[in-house]
Amino acid sequence: MIRSGGGDFDCTTNVTRAIRGIGPFGEVEETMWPFALDSQLRSLGKHVGEANDLQSLRHLLGKKGRAGVNK
């Protein structure tokens, strides 16, 4: 379940919870720090579409019509 308390770091925490365990994101660890998520995505060495860092993940989710990715 994704919960939002409206804090500054909820977005990154919710993203890590949403992608953790799915395909190439199976090893992503939950974090509230955007730079930590970005680092994890870059270190995967594999990606879905162009999602190989935080910015491209936002772009990919935005193309899929997911709500809240353009914050």
MIGUDREN-323167 format. One line per 3 residues: their letters; for each residue y, x, z of N, C-alpha, C. Coordinates in nm, 4 decimals, always signed. Layout:
BEGIN
a = Y,X,Z,Y,X,Z,Y,X,Z  ...
//
This chain:
BEGIN
mir = -0.1169,+0.0841,+0.0000,+0.0000,+0.0000,+0.0000,+0.1236,+0.0889,+0.0000  +0.2174,+0.0571,-0.0866,+0.3421,+0.1321,-0.0928,+0.4465,+0.0570,-0.0120  +0.5028,+0.1269,+0.0852,+0.6071,+0.0675,+0.1686,+0.7361,+0.1427,+0.1450
sgg = +0.8434,+0.0736,+0.1539,+0.9735,+0.1362,+0.1353,+1.0629,+0.1029,+0.2528  +1.1111,+0.2087,+0.3181,+1.2018,+0.1890,+0.4287,+1.3454,+0.2137,+0.3884  +1.3657,+0.2502,+0.2613,+1.5006,+0.2713,+0.2120,+1.5568,+0.4085,+0.2401
gdf = +1.4756,+0.4992,+0.2960,+1.5223,+0.6339,+0.3246,+1.5355,+0.7177,+0.1991  +1.6053,+0.8291,+0.2130,+1.6296,+0.9175,+0.0999,+1.5022,+0.9728,+0.0378  +1.3971,+0.9879,+0.1160,+1.2770,+1.0536,+0.0659,+1.1621,+0.9574,+0.0382
dct = +1.1860,+0.8272,+0.0536,+1.0802,+0.7294,+0.0298,+1.0292,+0.7319,-0.1136  +1.1164,+0.7544,-0.2098,+1.0767,+0.7524,-0.3499,+0.9687,+0.8571,-0.3768  +0.9911,+0.9802,-0.3338,+0.8937,+1.0868,-0.3568,+0.7638,+1.0582,-0.2828
tnv = +0.7731,+1.0116,-0.1608,+0.6531,+0.9771,-0.0844,+0.5745,+0.8686,-0.1556  +0.6422,+0.7656,-0.2040,+0.5747,+0.6567,-0.2735,+0.5119,+0.7031,-0.4046  +0.5778,+0.7930,-0.4758,+0.5205,+0.8461,-0.5994,+0.3930,+0.9229,-0.5692
tra = +0.3950,+1.0086,-0.4664,+0.2744,+1.0856,-0.4359,+0.1610,+0.9933,-0.3925  +0.1935,+0.8880,-0.3201,+0.0900,+0.7922,-0.2795,+0.0334,+0.7186,-0.4002  +0.1191,+0.6873,-0.4963,+0.0758,+0.6111,-0.6139,-0.0126,+0.6927,-0.7075
irg = +0.0189,+0.8211,-0.7256,-0.0558,+0.9012,-0.8236,-0.1725,+0.9776,-0.7632  -0.1723,+0.9975,-0.6320,-0.2768,+1.0756,-0.5658,-0.4140,+1.0161,-0.5937  -0.5050,+1.1018,-0.6362,-0.6421,+1.0599,-0.6599,-0.6688,+1.0034,-0.7977
igp = -0.5678,+0.9958,-0.8829,-0.5839,+0.9393,-1.0164,-0.5886,+1.0520,-1.1190  -0.6994,+1.0613,-1.1906,-0.7144,+1.1578,-1.2993,-0.6690,+1.2972,-1.2612  -0.5795,+1.3549,-1.3404,-0.5358,+1.4919,-1.3151,-0.4528,+1.5067,-1.1878
fge = -0.4122,+1.3952,-1.1288,-0.3318,+1.3985,-1.0073,-0.4180,+1.3893,-0.8818  -0.5480,+1.4050,-0.8971,-0.6419,+1.3911,-0.7865,-0.6152,+1.4810,-0.6681  -0.5591,+1.5968,-0.6930,-0.5357,+1.6940,-0.5864,-0.3930,+1.6922,-0.5321
vee = -0.3095,+1.6024,-0.5802,-0.1707,+1.5961,-0.5335,-0.1693,+1.5530,-0.3875  -0.0980,+1.6296,-0.3070,-0.0858,+1.5984,-0.1649,+0.0421,+1.5197,-0.1401  +0.0353,+1.4258,-0.0464,+0.1524,+1.3449,-0.0137,+0.2639,+1.4344,+0.0387
tmw = +0.3839,+1.4097,-0.0111,+0.5014,+1.4837,+0.0336,+0.6243,+1.3951,+0.0208  +0.7238,+1.4228,+0.1035,+0.8505,+1.3512,+0.0914,+0.9549,+1.4372,+0.0202  +0.9174,+1.5596,-0.0146,+1.0107,+1.6547,-0.0739,+0.9959,+1.6592,-0.2257
pfa = +1.1005,+1.6213,-0.3012,+1.0919,+1.6227,-0.4476,+1.0521,+1.7592,-0.5044  +1.1054,+1.8682,-0.4493,+1.0709,+2.0001,-0.5019,+0.9241,+2.0333,-0.4786  +0.8652,+1.9826,-0.3700,+0.7235,+2.0069,-0.3424,+0.6362,+1.9306,-0.4419
lds = +0.6736,+1.8070,-0.4734,+0.5995,+1.7302,-0.5741,+0.6116,+1.7973,-0.7095  +0.7313,+1.8382,-0.7443,+0.7536,+1.9070,-0.8716,+0.6655,+2.0311,-0.8814  +0.6605,+2.1081,-0.7761,+0.5783,+2.2291,-0.7740,+0.4298,+2.1959,-0.7903
qlr = +0.3844,+2.0922,-0.7218,+0.2444,+2.0518,-0.7333,+0.2106,+2.0100,-0.8756  +0.2988,+1.9309,-0.9377,+0.2735,+1.8853,-1.0738,+0.2711,+2.0018,-1.1716  +0.3621,+2.0968,-1.1537,+0.3650,+2.2138,-1.2417,+0.2406,+2.3001,-1.2246
slg = +0.1862,+2.3070,-1.1033,+0.0717,+2.3935,-1.0783,-0.0611,+2.3321,-1.1232  -0.0614,+2.2051,-1.1599,-0.1847,+2.1404,-1.2028,-0.2422,+2.2031,-1.3295  -0.1539,+2.2430,-1.4199,-0.1995,+2.3015,-1.5449,-0.2599,+2.1995,-1.6400
khv = -0.2540,+2.0753,-1.6051,-0.2985,+1.9679,-1.6929,-0.2091,+1.8486,-1.6666  -0.2026,+1.7590,-1.7606,-0.1082,+1.6485,-1.7469,-0.1527,+1.5292,-1.8293  -0.0885,+1.4177,-1.8041,-0.1100,+1.2966,-1.8815,+0.0129,+1.2784,-1.9681
gea = -0.0042,+1.2770,-2.0976,+0.1109,+1.2702,-2.1864,+0.1977,+1.3920,-2.1625  +0.3232,+1.3708,-2.1321,+0.4133,+1.4822,-2.1045,+0.4432,+1.4987,-1.9564  +0.3675,+1.4337,-1.8685,+0.3948,+1.4375,-1.7248,+0.3400,+1.5655,-1.6629
ndl = +0.4141,+1.6724,-1.6764,+0.3714,+1.7985,-1.6169,+0.4709,+1.8518,-1.5154  +0.5741,+1.7750,-1.4850,+0.6665,+1.8060,-1.3767,+0.7316,+1.6752,-1.3323  +0.8131,+1.6804,-1.2309,+0.8702,+1.5593,-1.1729,+0.9547,+1.4813,-1.2730
qsl = +1.0390,+1.5495,-1.3466,+1.1267,+1.4813,-1.4416,+1.0468,+1.4140,-1.5522  +0.9460,+1.4811,-1.6051,+0.8682,+1.4195,-1.7122,+0.7795,+1.3070,-1.6596  +0.7374,+1.3123,-1.5323,+0.6635,+1.2016,-1.4736,+0.7527,+1.0784,-1.4656
rhl = +0.8778,+1.0965,-1.4232,+0.9723,+0.9840,-1.4201,+0.9888,+0.9254,-1.5598  +1.0019,+1.0141,-1.6583,+1.0190,+0.9693,-1.7965,+0.8970,+0.8909,-1.8439  +0.7789,+0.9427,-1.8168,+0.6559,+0.8766,-1.8580,+0.6422,+0.7402,-1.7907
lgk = +0.6672,+0.7327,-1.6597,+0.6586,+0.6056,-1.5893,+0.7632,+0.5075,-1.6409  +0.8806,+0.5583,-1.6759,+0.9858,+0.4733,-1.7312,+0.9448,+0.4119,-1.8640  +0.8755,+0.4893,-1.9471,+0.8279,+0.4380,-2.0752,+0.7208,+0.3320,-2.0559
kgr = +0.6485,+0.3402,-1.9466,+0.5438,+0.2425,-1.9183,+0.6012,+0.1156,-1.8570  +0.7351,+0.1145,-1.8326,+0.7993,-0.0043,-1.7795,+0.7832,-0.0233,-1.6306  +0.7590,+0.0864,-1.5574,+0.7446,+0.0759,-1.4133,+0.8825,+0.0576,-1.3501
agv = +0.8913,-0.0284,-1.2515,+1.0190,-0.0572,-1.1847,+1.0566,+0.0566,-1.0906  +1.1842,+0.0855,-1.0825,+1.2353,+0.1792,-0.9844,+1.2310,+0.3253,-1.0224  +1.1932,+0.3598,-1.1447,+1.1831,+0.5009,-1.1786,+1.3142,+0.5598,-1.2267
nk = +1.4112,+0.4777,-1.2521,+1.5388,+0.5282,-1.3036,+1.6425,+0.5482,-1.1950  +1.5986,+0.5596,-1.0721,+1.6906,+0.5792,-0.9597,+1.7431,+0.7202,-0.9605
//
